[in-house]
């Protein structure tokens, strides 16, 4: 390895004209790029001595070819000096503290200070020569005035040249200030601004080259005009133009000057634009890089693969490879895949001989290479079942956004994943795409498996509960399976289990209850009691409390609070009791059982699920009518001045609150009517078990939508004192301010539809604004925390090894191993007690 | 009349104490760190001023925590 030295310090500075001349190999003096034959002109901006960009040619300066010649700088002598825009503010601050006559600092003291402090204390009169100082004004981006007369770069440079080094040291300026006024412009090598030849044979130059041509052309004109002694105003104009071109060469997004543009109107991408922002060099090319051995495609759900698997299309499996070193143990297998060639899965694409020569496996060469293979070769074989890959969905907001899965090669063109792992990725299947990466070494695979495998990510560090769990139809299915009247014959029960691919022991009875089928998946030592989601609104139902004793579901239904993501009590308990493998097995089986149940029974939802009986309809319209009457009363009282105000609120605001409260009450009444009168059907099952949707959705379709709000208020915006011209001015009635008394099923009036769309638009705006906002907040948070580390002594240290926390989180709890963020003292005591027995 | 307000009396301000040199040594020894590796608190922090701590002192802060009950934190008083 090369001799290594530690970097002691890095100092940034400004190039001096001397250094620029020393770096440069070419003096640029001509604005033309190519001669009529198409060869680059010597002394032009594309001078071949500045490096090579055409493959096959040699550099005229160093003799290197495209790979090894990094290019050489040229230089351009400016006819008049120019302010360096990116330092113009610094130039301004220096001008304020430097004497206009002698160039010395405007301070009597010889003490070191900062430039910032000196500006505040600098006197009006030079302490060295007594010269009265003018008032310096700076106008962005590069104009200076002194007492209302323009100050040109030449004068500034003359002043700076006079400033003694000792004075600069006092204000800790480590460069010569005159270097900030450019006299010699370094011309970057052609290798950083390569031209591209289009298919038509036409040459297309880089933006930087375009800008340089502008600079050289104006510089030439300025020089000619000076030489012929042109009038001052012409020279001033050209000088200003040169300043503009050099400035936009550095930064084309300066405020106060027009951006330099292409003929097409597109802004030029100059030096600063190359570095800045997410698309710039730092964030796009240095902090982030493109990688090999990755794939991206649309995802779709597949209940029949395990949660730790990922379905990989065969086309992708044939493209992604793993290097395998040939040994005695795998030579037979390797020969087999090599014989399959690159086009038949499972095959191989490349083989590297023991001496390092790499051979591409083709249809023609595959048999020959297979014969040749011996120990020590490395074969790049196709991805095969069981290989470990990383699977990712952006935005990667938490660590479960990238997990290690096992490959399952499948037909068609989408990645397949088990529905239970969609919550951690926050994925749905409306066209979402995901990325897949193949770790290439055994170390990388082992590390991925230990740290990132799906089984190890079931408990989320975000809230300390299970995040990977059955959802939607799984939950509906399990509910239907375990509710009180579901009984199956022995054959039916066996059929469901077999359909789900589960091998389990059932009680030997003619009639088997759904609870018994479910119990066959539970560990023998599971004891737990909790309230089901079903419990809400069904408090007297015998199934609302779930009791599991010794792995038998005695009482209660299985729904979201038993197995759902973020709350499932059974998943939580099994995760605490067993190994990661046992939990994932449980999730696999339970979710498949749920789907199998639905597949055998059938599951249908329709608009008629939301039908209300005549009686219920009457109750709903009565509730709404009563509310509207009450509101009219309130308004009446308000108009008569009899309304009593709420503390801290004006009478108007109080009235709004009263109206909102009364209408909300009416909507609640509707909700109660709906939950009492809508018969049990699949829609209600979904809402009540937490599988999908809520009772609010049912109420809004069946009974009444309720108050539409904008910014949490009734709708007030629109015309003067009214929302729409169809209402009287000052109308305070519910209908004119966004109350929707009808249901989605009954249909909305035009007014109501308008109120609903106002509310809908607000929701949409809110969502997009919030995601952007929180994305940027997360970026800042991650940047602030990225190099904090928990050391072996359980202190959190930063990169200077200073202590940040004496215990991680001040409680030492790993949230991914916690009981909803806390330490479960009772469980620990019980465990210890059990050990003592 | 100006009423003296002590911010240390406020419910959300945790208890700050100045450590004795012995306690500082003990703290640094337990964590095997130098004094400059401690978290810092500015000399002009209101609490520092109120309890009369000086640059170089180490404060022990006793906070109540939802998950851990009581936690201790140590901060070195520094200039600026």
Interface residues (C-beta under 8 A of the other chain):
Chain A: X793 X795 X800 X801 X802 X803 X804 X805 X806 X807 X809 X810 X811 X812 X813 X821 X822 X823
Chain B: X31 X32 X33 X36 X37 X38 X39 X63 X65 X67 X68 X71 X72 X73 X74
